[in-house]
Amino acid sequence: MRRLTLYARGVQQTRTRAASQTKFLLEESQLPRRWYNIRSDMPTALRPVLHPGTGLPVGPDDLAPLFPMELIGQEVSEDTEIPIPEEVLEIYSLWRPTPLFRALRLEEAIGTRSRIFYKYEGVSPPGSHKPNTAVAQAFYNKKEGRTRLATETGAGQWGSALSFACKLIGLECKVYMVRVSYEQKPARRSMIKAWGAEIVPSPSEETQSGRAILAEHPDSPGSLGIAISEAVEDAAAREDTAYSLGSVLNHVLLHQTVIGQEALAQMELAGAFPDVVIGCVGGGSNFAGLAFPFLREKIAGREIDVLACEPAACPTLTRGLFAYDFGDTSKLTPLVAMHTLGHDFVPAPIHAGGLRYHGVAPLISQLVLDELIRAEAYLQNDVFASAVLFAGSEGILPAPEAAHAIHGTLRVAKAADEAGEERTILLNLSGHGHFDMAAYDSYFAGKLEDVALDEDEMERALRSIEGLPSPA
Ligand SMILES: Cc1ncc(COP(=O)(O)O)c(C=O)c1O
């Protein structure tokens, strides 16, 4: 009798599970045909980008040596929507629309009353959200006659994405990869080479910026700020070469908004709307990609908690200053108003290499100042514990960067349970961690160091912005 009851209960559970759909998929024909530009809806205008020499706003001519005119136009555009070129859509259709999952097994594993959904960007050929902008950038550069792109990469996801895009579109590509990641992730290097790009560890001997840093710090682990200096210098020195950035800039965040537009449609398929939208933030592009179309709803009056998750080792939004600063270490870029830890700050070599950036997208900074977005910072052992829990229930092994969003989600779900509330949570799973196994090995061996940025180091690094203009 008892066995029969158990069996009946098992069948009942299976039925309940089947009644809750796991994947919400869109047809290729439902791919968004426009990017969403949040600038047109923001309550506060962005501060102008300044020329470091004159202190005056930069114009298109200042940026033309580095970027094609179409991207410069998108950088300053106030249009609400910008059409996606047909050629870009064709390449997007190799992996887009990406799936949206209901994390039923994770919900069960943590015993939450909340519903958790995740948008999975790891199905792209390079394994993350990054090709959403890489393809667009390669397309406009090719259209305007450039034959080569130079870029930096942290974890290697962006370098892979740009080399993939350049290969498909027909451009040469040079990647400066942050040295610590270059050493931690040899398979990423091979992937970048497989798509035909040239790759060097940064700081390198190939640029003035790299040589200057090596002369002072021969063992420098590198940082995104340093690698950006090298790539910008490379691009500025060659007519045939443009610079390509994988995050931070307005046009990069714009290209990522296909993620959130798809997610809006998929949440509708699921008959749900999120109370909480969560993403990890390095420069801010995957977070913006998911969150901006939902922030459009929030600005229009809908109640949504929008949470940005960052590492405690590089707590740009939670502890940085909102100030004018350079985007790179060698001060080659214009000055942008953003949350910053100082352009010569070299974050501890945590395994979420893509989150090791001293600044953040100005669009996100402004939305944080306007209290439309809030931020939290986490230690890496906690983040990896959440990543392993996620892998054990949902199956997908997340990139360490994306695991910050998972950790944020688990915290939100726990807080809701403790308060006796039920939330609908949507997170961006920005990439898989198949090339991050050394990081998982270190975690399993108990060798991951928990680093929270030291107050003295933060004060030291912030001295580098003394004397720069301050935002009005
Ligand atoms: C998988 C993944 N997620 C997130 C990031 C962080 O970048 P962003 O803040 O621009 O999304 C990176 C950067 O390399 C990444 O590889």
The ligand as an SDF file (V2000), in Angstrom:
LIG
                    3D

 16 16  0  0  0  0  0  0  0  0999 V2000
   30.4750   35.4680  -20.3100 C   0  0  0  0  0  0  0  0  0  0  0  0
   30.7350   36.9010  -19.9760 C   0  0  0  0  0  0  0  0  0  0  0  0
   29.8270   37.5730  -19.2570 N   0  0  0  0  0  0  0  0  0  0  0  0
   30.0180   38.8600  -18.9210 C   0  0  0  0  0  0  0  0  0  0  0  0
   31.1610   39.5470  -19.2930 C   0  0  0  0  0  0  0  0  0  0  0  0
   31.3300   40.9580  -18.8460 C   0  0  0  0  0  0  0  0  0  0  0  0
   31.2310   41.8910  -19.8710 O   0  0  0  0  0  0  0  0  0  0  0  0
   29.9780   42.8230  -19.9890 P   0  0  0  0  0  0  0  0  0  0  0  0
   29.8140   43.5070  -18.6640 O   0  0  0  0  0  0  0  0  0  0  0  0
   30.3110   43.7870  -21.0750 O   0  0  0  0  0  0  0  0  0  0  0  0
   28.8190   41.9780  -20.3360 O   0  0  0  0  0  0  0  0  0  0  0  0
   32.1300   38.9030  -20.0550 C   0  0  0  0  0  0  0  0  0  0  0  0
   33.3310   39.6200  -20.4920 C   0  0  0  0  0  0  0  0  0  0  0  0
   34.2570   39.1020  -21.0060 O   0  0  0  0  0  0  0  0  0  0  0  0
   31.9110   37.5350  -20.3960 C   0  0  0  0  0  0  0  0  0  0  0  0
   32.8090   36.8650  -21.0980 O   0  0  0  0  0  0  0  0  0  0  0  0
  1  2  1  0
  2  3  1  0
  2 15  2  0
  3  4  2  0
  4  5  1  0
  5  6  1  0
  5 12  2  0
  6  7  1  0
  7  8  1  0
  8  9  2  0
  8 10  1  0
  8 11  1  0
 12 13  1  0
 12 15  1  0
 13 14  2  0
 15 16  1  0
M  END
$$$$
